[in-house]
């Protein structure tokens, strides 16, 4: 059976969603609790004639065509008592207000009407505020539940696969067993190889010992047979080595004497070089002294030249003064008049 969301039922009946749920609790409307697309539980209401008419007045797409209306199965409508209608726009029974009859409303004055309007606005604003707060709390709780659910799903994804772990453990155990078996086989092979090598070495040693005994016997026989000949050969080689040693010693003595002569010649050459270096140093020192004397002489000559120039200038000035003093008085007078 097709159902309608609580919000659209509330719009069709002209009441609040809480009023729709209150009517469902009282049995005036029928509904069912289902999960929406987000996985949250919500109530959906079975349509009545009043709901269908209200949706038609609002132009809802749910009843836009006769085919859409035919999809709904209209349930019997229960008459809502007046005391229950008062709760249609509230949160609960604590917000119930007194029901005023039509005759009493006609007797109200303008002041009473304003007072009632203010009281109604105040109550309505309080109801809206409380409803908004509860919605925010529910939204927050829903958000926390979603976060917890996501965390649980993440933890579930992080949980290990016990079967896979078991298989891995078995595989690791099998690998360890194979490794142990391989190690045992390798040790057994090593022991067999060591035993074989030891046996081969023992046989080789026995063969070498037998060969050594046979060789010693052959050497003994050869020594007994060829001892005189060998002695003669050894004596001849000894004499040849002695002659060669004497020749080498003579050559070494000649080489030593030649080297001593070369060293002596080199020492003489070094002495000559040292004497030349000393004479060169003396010549350089004398040259430096001579150059210094020349510089001193040039400086003295320059000083004398300067003194000579100064003396000549002073003599010229004195000669001019002497000529001035030797002029007759009339020349001096004429000279001053011409000037």
Buried (B, 14 or more C-beta within 10 A) or exposed (E): EEBBBBEBBBBBBEBBBBBBBBBBEEEBBBBEEEEEEEEEEEBBBBBBEBBBEBBBEBEBEBBEEEEBBEEBEEBEBEEBEEEBBBBBBBBEEEBEEEEEEEEEEEEEEEEEEEEEEEEEEEBEEEBEEBBEEEEEEEEEEEEEEEEEEEEEEEEEEEEEEEEEEEEEEEEEEEEEEEEEEEEEEEEEEEEEEEEEEEEEEEEEEEEEEEEEEEEEEEEEEEEEEEEEEEEEEEEEEEEEEEEEEEEEEEEEEEEEEEEEEEEEEEEEEEEEEEEEEEEEEEEEEEEEEEEEEEEEEEEEEEEEEEEEEEEEEEEEEEEEEEEEEEEEEEEEEEEEEEE
